[in-house]
């Protein structure tokens, strides 16, 4: 068989294994090693398993992943989400739709520390959804706001998805993190504007809550100042060249632990839970990463990236036409796969196309993460929607998807803005 035929059969086998609920990392590893053994030889295939696994788990650069995961676990288990929501609500809750705007603000703050879309959506399904329902917000709107706010987890630094993208494409992870700041702020701002427009267009749809006193507002700020200081110290340290991304992750994890302990929010049981949570998540991420690297050897032997590049650049639809095709592919895949698995699976194939077309790799990292996150709330199978459904329980999928529609339109507009004005993502990295 030709290498092209073997590559096609490899992808068929990969998606078949995934449909049979084989974990993505295992499926990619099995197909990668099997295909490599068929095309090269079995001894070489067995050798790359040990070499790739050892190199991945001992590489200093890859240490950024468990460190930021540990930072997010400490913050989650110290109850930071409730404090963020309460602080945002004291300033915004009295406006029409204010609880929705406060939810977006709190999701952005939590996402900027946890780096996880799923964790953000799951957390605020328990924190913000009951409050919005208590004040008379419709089910669809309350769930839609949380789903949209959850997508901020992969954009605002520290982002596990951006870190993995940087590792795969050999881009500066610090620059990728910094590049996500302005697009992340733009995303949160546009979501808030969307909520405000809905409140203005339908006055009786979104009620206003009671106005908080300045004493309550200052109390809310007092509860979150330590974590805000930690975040700006970590991100500012990377931007100023004080830390490498891996060092910043260590500083962030250590700082979150110290702050949690000093405030009495992290006892022995919470610390133990955080360590186990971060270890399990990091193990899952590294399993997928190792599987993707093994699959990458198979793709290299079959010359799939080169063939895909030649095919897409030969379509005659221009660089932005090819980019639009790639975006559509990611939106469709986002309905079916986890964001991290999707990036790991597709970037080795798509990235050579992007370089050939002359797009900036840092900018494309932001675009790809944004598109992937759009897929996670897009019907018919948005994964964040499933997370919200599993946490809330007594709500229909159709109700959540109905509430998400305005935010999907907002995301599409934001994609157009960032594609038209790449400087939004590239301005901060250019000053590092």
PyMOL commands that set and color helices and strands:
alter all, ss='L'
color gray80, all
select helices_A, chain A and resi 3-19+24-39+42-58+63-77+80-92+98-114+117-127+129-134+139-154+160-169+173-201+214-239+245-262+268-302+304-313+318-334+339-357+361-375+383-392+397-420+423-430
alter helices_A, ss='H'
color red, helices_A
deselect
rebuild
show_as cartoon
